């Protein structure tokens, strides 16, 4: 499908790739991992043709279509609605629709058989291209990515960069390219949208390449992992967890091979040094020298993990209550966020605030941090609480002309230069790196500096808004270690499930305009949510979801027989009602298909749109009724097998 063969790429004196190889097959879902700056995004740009390699070959079919979601799309703006932008994916379909509109307008003023025939052919082509369903498909994907129906007609320019990126993602998904490439897609999605994307990718027919640092997302979404490191592309035939296990095994083999070779080299060098001056051993010495020259050296394993050996302490101990929120109302115009909400944070709490975007997470974080007040009620910090606030926009507050070490020394702590260097080393800034100026750092490096600066401050209460965005996997692990060692209190907004699972002992979520708390880990919370959803569904569906279990044929007591007769009557009734509904829907769909072929309808854009919408809705309802009929029919058959009169 697509092959990179012995590619080499150089940026000045820096080697990005050297004789690297990669073969992408249909239906592979590839996770591309590696440290920031290793060349992950560069790889996607090479495949897309944006960057040409210096050596080697990129082979792909001429008709191969590639969809590439990259960070540059954040700046795209237009006054067109987000629905219109997403539907640009159906370029050929929209072209046919435009031609139909032109013919319809001509028919209004100059009716002729030729124009009617032309419109008929265009409608046939439009139907063959599934044109009547494209808007429904676009709306479905936009809904999956978190947009409400009310937002679909709003101009793209009114949305933030992250939401604009979602629209561009929807457009790419609707295009269904042969190869779909996503660069850090989870940075712009909330948890429900991430879970939706995981399910979508699992059924995607083409190949997928995903650059991501989200371990849980990689575990669920990919079946191949490609590590970018040292100018090479190393392929592992499994998800991220498989990669970790397989790499550990490979490293062990490589370590042993390296140690054996080093021992052999040492023995050979000792032989050469011992007998170099003896004429009788000259031939053997020369043979050993040539052998060393020809030997293909095995590299030692490079450790890509980092461990923190430093405690993040503070001098001022706060009171028991860190933050108290009572009877709070908050709204933005007609949009209500909180109503009589109340919650408290106690000393030592490690809280993750999760949920869909738009529910009020960032608003709550600002209210806790004191940068925004409630419309009604009280929000106040407790005694001796010293808060710190980390968010992506605060990267802009770093002093660009400062060196990294200098920037950290201004964090308000009294730590020595040695202690600061130790901390920077834990955050992957070693040696002369600490003297780099902030202005030359990448986004990920600036994030690490800002996080280190936050954690070493005298704050005893940290507020962290999406701290893992733009961090690679190693850096996320460093942050996890730092927060695990932190003795204070923190409240984190994050969509990174692995990160949350490893740092939080309480989960906050916003529901019904209230802040609610689950007193446990993320894994325990998800188990609780799953059980709650099942219970709610059973309550909503009633006996519909409670299929009678197949019983052994035994004599029923009167009460059991009475219940069986009741269940049997209900099952028969539901089967008959479902069959009647299906027949009615099939007649309705047939009538709508007739309307679509009616000149009075297809020459009137308003009527045509109304009929199209009704047709799509009727088809969807028919599918639901068919599923319902099958369920009740199966239930009826099981009940009939339990007939006590046949025992």
N, C-alpha and C positions, 0 to 999 in steps of 0.2 A: 504493500500500500504506500508506504513512505519510508525511505531509508536515508540515514546519514552515515556516510562511509569515510572513515579516516579523516574527519574534518579537523582543521586547525584554524584558530582565530586569534589574532593578536590586536590588542589596543595599545599602540606604542610599544613600550618595553614589557607590557603585561601580557601574559599568556592566559587567554580565557579557556581555550580547548587545544589539546594536542593529540592528534590521531584518535579522536573520539568516534565511537560508533553507536548507532541506535537504529532499531528496526521497529516501526509502528505497524501493528496489524489491525484489521477491522475488529470492532467491538471491544478492543482493549480500553480499559479505564486506567490511565497512567497517572500516578501521583509523582510530581517532580519535587524533590526535596534537596536541601543543602543549606549551608550558611548564607547569610546575606552577603551579596557581592560575589558569590561563587559562580554565577552565570545562569541562574534559572530563567529569569525573564529574557536574557540574551538568547537562550536556547529557543524559546517560543518565537522570538523575532527572526531567528535564522530559519526556522521551519516556515514561517509566514512569508519569508522573502524580503523582509525589511532590512536585514543585515546579510551581506554576502561573505562567505567564508574565504579565508586566504588560501587554504589548501583543502583537498578532499572534494567530496561531491554530495549534494543533496538531491536525491532522486524521488520524483513523485509524478503521477499521471497528470497530463495536461488538464484533464477535466475534473481533477480533484478540487473540491470546494473546502475552504478553511474558514472557520469563524473564530475570531480572536478577540476576547474581552481583555483589554489592557487598561492600565491606570490612566492613560491619556484621555480616555473617554469621559473622565470626570469633568473635563472642561467643556464638553459639548453642550451647546445651548440652542434652543429654537422656541419660537412662539407656538409651534404646532402642539396639539394635545399629545399626552403620553400614549393614548391609544393609537393615534395616527402614526407616531414615531415607531411604535412596536409593529404596526401593520405594514410598515415599509419593507418588512421581511418578505411580503408577498408581492414583490414588484411586478412580475408577469401577470398575476391575477388582477392587480389594480389597474394595469394597462388595459386589460380586456374590459374591466368595469368602466374605465374612462371612455373607451370606444363605444360601449353600450349607451352611456349617458349622452354622447354626441348624437348617436343615431336616434335615441328617444326624443331629443330636442328637435331634430330635423323632422321627425314624424308629426310633431305637434303643429308644424307650419306647412309641411309638404308631404302629405301621406302618399305612399306608393308601395306597390307589391315588392319592388326591389329592396326598399328599405326594410320592410317587414321580414323578408327572407334573410337579409343581412343581419338583422337583430336576432332572428331565430338561431342562426349559425353561431353568433357571438354568445348567446345564452347557453347553447349546447357546449361550447368550449369552456364557458365560465363554470358550468355545472361539472364538467369533466375534471376541471382543475380544483373542484371542491370550493369554489368561490363563495357559495352561500354559507359556508361554515367558518371562513377565515376570521371573521370578527369574533365569533364565539370562542375560537381557539386562542386568539390574542387576549380576550378578557379573562379566560381561564388561567393562562400563564401569569398575567399581571396580578390576578387575585392570589395565586400561589406565592408570588413574591411580595405580598403584603399590601397591595393597593386596594382601596375600597372602590365601589362602583361610582361614588360621587367624585373621585379623583381622576377618573379615566379621561374626562374631557378638559382637565386643567392643563395649561401650557407647561411644557417640560421646563422652561426657564424658571418657573416658580418653585421648583424643587431643589433641595440641596444636592451636593455632588454625589453623596452616597445613594440617594434615591434616583438620581439621573442614571447612575451606573446600573441600577436594577432594571430600568427601562431598556438600556442597551443590552443587558443580559437577556431580557425577554425577547428582544428582536432577534438576537443570535439563536436562541432556542427555537424560535418559530421558523427560522431559515433551515434548521436541521441540516447543517453542513456535514460533509464526510468526516472532517476532523474538527472537533470543538476544543478550543484552547482557552482556559480560564486562569487569569493571573490574580491570585489572592481573592477569590470571589467572596469568601466568608467575612472579609473585612467590612463589607457593606450590607450584610444581612443579619437579621435577628434570628433567634433560635427556631421559631416556626418556619421561617423561610429557608433556613439551612436544611432543616429536616425535609422540607418539600423538595429542595434541589437534590438532596441525596436520593430520594425516590425517583425523581425524574431522570437523573444520570444513570441509575441502575437499569432503566428500560431504553436508554438512548441507543439507537441502531448503529451509529458511527463510532469512531474512535474518539476518546477524550483525553486531553492532557491538562492536568490541574497543578498549578503551583500553589502550595498552601503550607501553613505552619500549624494548622488545626489538626491535631492527632486523631481526634474522634471522627472528624469529617473524612480524613484519609482512610481510616479503618473501615468506614461504612461505604465510601463512594468509589474506592479504587480496587483493582485486582492485580495491578503491576506497580512497582515502585522503582523509580529511576533516581539514583543519587548523583548529584553534581558535586564533584570534589576533585581538586588537584588537576583540573583540565580534562577529567575523564567522566564518562557516563557509565555508571554501573547499574545493571538491571537486576531486580529481584522479583521473582514471579509470585507476588502476593501483596497484601496490604501493608500498612505501616508496622503493625505488630509482627507480621511475618518477617519484614525487613530487619527489625531489631534482633530477632532470634537468629536469622540466617547470617546477619553481619557479625554477630558475636561468634558464631561457629567459624566463619571465614577468618576473622581476626585471630582466633586461637590457632588455626592452621598456619596463618601467615607468621605469627609470632614464633611458633616452633620452627618453621622453615628458616626464618631470619636468624634465630639463635643457633641453629645447626650450621648455617652457612658462615656465620661469624666465627664459630669455633673452628670450622675448616680453614677459613682465611687466616686465622691466628696461627694455626698449626703450620700452614704452608709458609707464612712469613717467617716463622721461627726456623723452619728448615732452610729457607733462603739465607737468612742472616747468619745461621750457624756454619753453612758450608760454602758461602759465597767466595771465600778466599782459597778454597781447596780445588786444585786443578782437576783432581780425580772426580770431583762432583760437579764440575762445570756444566756438563750436558744436562744433568738432572736439575741443577739450579735454573738453567735457562728454560727448561721445560715447565718448571713450576711457575716462573715469572710469566711465561706466555699463557699458562692456564689461568692465572689471576687476571691477566689483561682481557682474556676472552670471556671470563665468567660474567654471566648476567646477574647483576646484584639484586637481591631481594630487599625491598624497603621495609623498615620497621613500621609497625602499625601506628598511625597518627591518631591520637586520642582527640575526639571532637566533643567531649563532655567537659563540664566544668563544675567544680564543687565549691560551695561557699564555706569558708572557715572564719566567720566573723558574725558576732551578735549585734543586731540592730537595736540599740537601747535608747532610752530617753531618761532625762533626769527628773522630770516632774510627774508624779503619780496623780492621775485624775481621780475624781470621785466615782462612786458606784454607777451612777447614771451618766452616760456619755452624751446622750441626746434624748430629748423628750418632745413628742409631737402630740398635741391634744386638739380634738374637735376642729380639724383643719379643713377648710374649703379652698379649692383652687380651680380656676377656670380661665380659659383664653377665649374671650367672647362667648359664643354659644357652646363651645366645647368644654364640657365638664371633665376635670382631671380627678379631683378628690372631693369627697363630701363627708363631713364629720369623721375624717380619718384620724386614727391615732395609732402610734407605735412608739416603742422605746428601744434604745440601744444601751446595753450594759457593758461595763468594763470587761475587756477580754473577748467580746463577741467577734467572730470572724464571719462576716455576712456577705453573701452574693445576692445581688438584686438582678433577677432575670425576667424574661418575658418579651412579648412582641414590641416592636418600636411603635411609638405613638400612644402608649399606655400611660406615660408619665415618668419613666425611669430617670431621665436626665433632669426633669423638673424636680423630682424628689431629691436627687443628689445635690442640686443647687440649693434647695431649701435646707437640707442638712448642713451644707457648707456655709450657709448664711449669705449667699450672693443673691438670693431671691426669697421674697417673703410670701406668706399665705394671704389669701383674700380675707380669711376669717380664721380664728383659732391661734394657737401658740406653737412656735417652734423654737426651742432653745437648747444650747449646749450646756453640759453640766459643769460642775466645779473643777477648775484646773485643767480643763480640756484644751489641748493645743492641736488644732486641726491642720492638715495639709491636703491640698487638692491637686490631683494629677489628671490631666486630660490632654488629648492630642494637640489642641490649640495652644497649650502652654509650651510646646516646643519652640514657639515663636518668641517666648520670653527669655530664652537662652541668649547670652551675650555672644554674638557671632565672632567678635575679635578675641574673646577669651580662649585660652588653652583649656583642655578638658580638666586638668588638675586644678587650674586656677578657678574654673567654674564650680567645681565641687567644694573648694575651700570657702566659697561664699555662701554655702548652704546653711550657715547659722550654727554649725556645730564647732566644737573645740578639738576636733580630731587632728592628730599630727599628720605630716606628709606621708610617713610610712603607713599609717592606718588608711589614709585616703588611697594610696597606691594599692594597698591590699584589696580594698573595696573595688577599685577600678579593674584590678586583675580578675576579680570574680565576675565582673561585668564585661570581660573579654577585651579590656584595654591593658596591654602589657608593654613593658619596656618603653621605647620612645613614643609609643602611641599616645601616652598621657600628655604629650606636648603638642598634639595636633590641635589646630584651631577649630572651634565649633563650626565655622562656616564651610569647612571642607568635608564635613561628615555627611554620610547618607542619612535618610530618614530613620532607618532602623538604629543606626549608631546614636543619633540624637535622642531617640526614644530611650535607649539604655542610659545615656547620661542623665536625662531628666528623671528617670526612675531611680537611679542611684542617688541623685540629689534629693529627691523626695524622701527616700528611705533613711538617709543619714541625718535628716533634719531632727530638731528636738521635738517634732510632733509626736503625740501619743495617740492620735486618731487619724488614720489615713482614709481619704476618699479617692478611689481610683476608677476613672471612667475609661473602659475598654483599654486596659494597659497592655494587652498582648498584641494589639494591632501593630503590624509592621515589624514585629519581632520574629526572628527565626526560631526553630524548635529548641536549639541549645539555649537561646536567650530566655525563652519561656520557662525552661527548666530552672534557670538561674533565678528568675523572679519567684517561682514556686518555692525554691529553697529559702530565699530571703524572707518571704512572707510566713513560711513555716517556723522560722527562727524568731520572727518579730514578736515581742512580748506585749505589744499594745493591741489596739482595737482597729478594725478596718471594715469599710463597706465598699464593695466592688460591684460595678456594672460590667458584665462580660457575657459574651455568647460562646466562649471557648469552653466546651464541656469538660475536657480533660483538665484544664486549668482550674475550673470551679471545683471539680471533684477532689482536687488535691489541696485546696486552701480553705474552703468554706466549711463551717460546721453548722451554719444556719442559712436557710434560703428565704429570701423575701420575694414576693410577687404581688402585682397590682391586679385586683379583681373587683368589679362592681364599685369602682371609685374608692376602694379601700386598700390600704397596705396590709398584706397578710404575711404571716410568718410560719414556716415549717421548721420545727426544731430538730434538724438532722442534716445529714450530708446530702449531696446532690443525687447520689444513687438511691438513697432511701426516699428522697422526695419524688423521684421519677416513678418508683415502685408504688408510692402512695397515689400519685396522679393517675397511673394506669388503673389501679383498683377503683378509684373514684369515678373515672370515665366509664368503666364497665357497669358500675352500680347505677350511674345516671342514665345510661342507655337502656338498661333493663327497666328502670322506672318509667322512662319515656315510652318505650315500646310495649310495655305491659307483657302480656302473654305472647306477643309476636316474637320476641327474642327468646322465649322460653320453650324451645322445641321439646315435646315429650320424649323422654328417653325410651329406647327400645327395652321393653320389659320381658322377662321370662314368662312364658305362658303358664300361669297358675290361676287357681280359682280366686276370683276377686270377691272381697267382702262387699256388702251393699254400698258403703260410702265410696269405695274405690270405683265400683261400676257406675255409680252416679256421676262421679267426676269424669270418668272415661267417656260416658255418653255426652256430657257437656262439651268436652274438648273435641269430640268427633263432630258434633253439630257445628261448632265454631269453625273447625278446619274446612268442612264441606262448604259452609257459607262463604268463607274467605276465598276458597278456590273458585266458586261460582262468581263472586263479585270481581275477582281479578280477571277472569275470562271475559266477563261482560265489559270491563274497563278496557281490556286489550282490543276487543272487537270495535268498541267505540273510537279508540285512538287510531286504529288502522283506517277506519272510515274517514276520520278527521284528516289524517295525513294524505289520504287519496284525494280528498276534496281540496286540500291546500296545494297539492301538486297540480291539480287542474287549474287553480287560480294562477299559479306561477306561469302557466302556458297561455293564460287569458291576455289578450291584447290590452284590455282596459287596465290590467294590473301592471304588466311589464312596461307599459308606456308612462306609468305614473310612479315616479321615484318614491314618493311617500308611501303609497300603497304597497309597492314592491318590498320596501324595507319592513313594513308591518307584517306582510305575509311571510317573508323570510324568517323573521324573528319567531312568529307563531309556529312555523314549520320546524325550526331547530328545537324549540321548546317541546313540541309534541313528540319528536323523535326521542329526546332525552327522557320524557315521561314514560314513553313506551318501553324503553330499556329497563327503567325502574320497575314498571308493572310486571314485565316478564320475569325479572328476578324474584319479585314478590310472589308471583304465581308458582314458580318452581319451588320456593321455600315451603309454601303452604301445601303444595301437592306432595312433597316429600313427607311433611308432617302427617298428612291424611293417610298416606300409605303405611307409615309406621303405626298409626293408631288402629288401622284396619287389621294389621297383623296381630294386634292384642285383643281382638274380638273374643270375649269370654264364651260366646256361644259356639265358637269353633274349637274350643279346647277339648 
